[in-house]
Every structure is written in structure tokens, then in C-alpha cells.
Amino acid sequence: MLTGVCGGIGEYVGLDPTVVRVIAVILGFLSFGTALIAYIVCALVIPEI
């Protein structure tokens, strides 16, 4: 909800953004922070509409 990355991915894939956010949180815990770095990169790279 901070930068809209999960909402945008959810819209693109056709899933509810809440499901994508839950998956992102789970991946964040399981990847020892690598998913957080990927989220930040996506927030910087993906253009705003």
C-alpha cells in the first residue's frame, strides 16, 4: 500500500491485491530480506500511471 507495487502486480496478473500482499509478506520472511530488496527495486523501476 506504500508504493502500489503489489496492487499493480495483482491487477496485471488478475489477482486480488490483498492476496499479492500476503504472498509478498510470506516471501519477505522466507527469503531473509531478499524480497524486500526486490520490492524496493520494483518501486523504483515500475513507472507510476
MODELLER restraints for C-alpha pairs under 7 A, 6 or more apart:
rsr = mdl.restraints
at = mdl.atoms
rsr.add(forms.Gaussian(group=physical.xy_distance, feature=features.Distance(at['CA:3:A'], at['CA:43:A']), mean=6.22, stdev=0.5))
rsr.add(forms.Gaussian(group=physical.xy_distance, feature=features.Distance(at['CA:5:A'], at['CA:42:A']), mean=6.87, stdev=0.5))
rsr.add(forms.Gaussian(group=physical.xy_distance, feature=features.Distance(at['CA:5:A'], at['CA:43:A']), mean=6.09, stdev=0.5))
rsr.add(forms.Gaussian(group=physical.xy_distance, feature=features.Distance(at['CA:6:A'], at['CA:17:A']), mean=5.99, stdev=0.5))
rsr.add(forms.Gaussian(group=physical.xy_distance, feature=features.Distance(at['CA:6:A'], at['CA:20:A']), mean=5.75, stdev=0.5))
rsr.add(forms.Gaussian(group=physical.xy_distance, feature=features.Distance(at['CA:6:A'], at['CA:21:A']), mean=5.74, stdev=0.5))
rsr.add(forms.Gaussian(group=physical.xy_distance, feature=features.Distance(at['CA:7:A'], at['CA:17:A']), mean=4.67, stdev=0.5))
rsr.add(forms.Gaussian(group=physical.xy_distance, feature=features.Distance(at['CA:10:A'], at['CA:16:A']), mean=5.69, stdev=0.5))
rsr.add(forms.Gaussian(group=physical.xy_distance, feature=features.Distance(at['CA:10:A'], at['CA:17:A']), mean=4.72, stdev=0.5))
rsr.add(forms.Gaussian(group=physical.xy_distance, feature=features.Distance(at['CA:10:A'], at['CA:20:A']), mean=5.92, stdev=0.5))
rsr.add(forms.Gaussian(group=physical.xy_distance, feature=features.Distance(at['CA:27:A'], at['CA:35:A']), mean=6.21, stdev=0.5))
rsr.add(forms.Gaussian(group=physical.xy_distance, feature=features.Distance(at['CA:28:A'], at['CA:34:A']), mean=6.93, stdev=0.5))
rsr.add(forms.Gaussian(group=physical.xy_distance, feature=features.Distance(at['CA:28:A'], at['CA:35:A']), mean=4.98, stdev=0.5))
rsr.add(forms.Gaussian(group=physical.xy_distance, feature=features.Distance(at['CA:28:A'], at['CA:36:A']), mean=6.03, stdev=0.5))
